């Protein structure tokens, strides 16, 4: 996790002049909000486009064993971390 914190300047070292010379400081919150907005868009597409299919998918998920769901979750987390490293 040190790669994440290395981008965040300490509050004592941050001044208006350093923020003006470093545009990534200003974009940090904007990037986070953009990521959350994209997440909400992606999560909202299925309920909006086809609620009945979403219900069917949820019913199928309820039938899966916990181990399978954990594996799917782990693969998703690893894929997300890899994407973060590749785009940074």
C-alpha positions as CSV (number, residue, x, y, z in Angstrom):
1,X,0.0,0.0,0.0
2,X,3.0,2.3,0.1
3,X,2.6,3.1,-3.6
4,X,-0.8,4.6,-2.8
5,X,0.4,6.8,0.0
6,X,3.5,8.0,-1.8
7,X,1.3,10.2,-4.0
8,X,-0.3,12.0,-1.0
9,X,1.8,14.9,0.2
10,X,1.9,15.6,3.9
11,X,-0.2,18.5,5.1
12,X,2.8,20.4,6.5
13,X,4.6,20.1,3.1
14,X,1.6,21.3,1.1
15,X,1.2,24.9,0.3
16,X,-0.7,26.8,-2.3
17,X,2.4,27.2,-4.4
18,X,3.2,23.5,-4.4
19,X,-0.4,22.6,-5.3
20,X,-0.2,25.0,-8.3
21,X,3.0,23.4,-9.5
22,X,1.7,19.8,-9.0
23,X,-1.6,19.3,-10.8
24,X,-1.9,15.7,-9.6
25,X,-2.7,17.0,-6.1
26,X,-5.8,18.8,-7.4
27,X,-6.9,15.7,-9.5
28,X,-6.8,13.2,-6.7
29,X,-10.3,13.7,-5.4
30,X,-11.6,14.3,-9.0
31,X,-10.2,10.9,-10.0
32,X,-11.8,9.2,-7.0
33,X,-15.2,10.8,-7.8
34,X,-14.9,9.7,-11.4
35,X,-14.2,6.1,-10.4
36,X,-17.2,6.1,-8.1
37,X,-19.3,7.6,-10.8
38,X,-18.3,4.9,-13.3
39,X,-19.0,2.2,-10.6
40,X,-22.5,3.6,-10.1
41,X,-23.1,3.7,-13.8
42,X,-22.0,0.1,-14.3
43,X,-23.9,-1.1,-11.3
44,X,-27.1,0.7,-12.4
45,X,-27.1,-0.6,-16.0
46,X,-28.5,-4.1,-15.4
47,X,-31.4,-3.0,-13.0
48,X,-32.3,-0.3,-15.5
49,X,-32.1,-2.3,-18.7
50,X,-33.4,-5.7,-17.6
51,X,-34.6,-6.0,-14.0
52,X,-36.0,-9.5,-14.5
53,X,-32.7,-10.8,-15.8
54,X,-30.9,-9.3,-12.8
55,X,-33.3,-11.1,-10.5
56,X,-32.6,-14.4,-12.3
57,X,-28.8,-13.7,-12.0
58,X,-29.2,-13.0,-8.3
59,X,-31.2,-16.2,-7.8
60,X,-28.4,-18.2,-9.5
61,X,-25.8,-16.5,-7.3
62,X,-27.7,-17.6,-4.2
63,X,-27.4,-21.2,-5.3
64,X,-23.6,-21.0,-5.7
65,X,-21.4,-22.3,-2.9
66,X,-19.6,-19.8,-0.7
67,X,-16.2,-21.1,-2.0
68,X,-17.2,-20.2,-5.6
69,X,-18.4,-16.8,-4.6
70,X,-15.2,-16.1,-2.7
71,X,-13.1,-17.2,-5.7
72,X,-15.0,-14.9,-8.0
73,X,-14.5,-12.1,-5.5
74,X,-10.8,-12.8,-5.2
75,X,-10.3,-12.8,-9.0
76,X,-12.2,-9.5,-9.2
77,X,-10.0,-7.9,-6.6
78,X,-6.8,-9.2,-8.2
79,X,-8.0,-8.0,-11.6
80,X,-8.8,-4.5,-10.2
81,X,-5.4,-4.2,-8.5
82,X,-3.6,-5.3,-11.7
83,X,-5.6,-2.7,-13.7
84,X,-4.6,0.0,-11.2
85,X,-0.9,-0.9,-11.5
86,X,-1.1,-1.0,-15.3
87,X,-2.8,2.4,-15.6
88,X,-0.6,4.2,-13.1
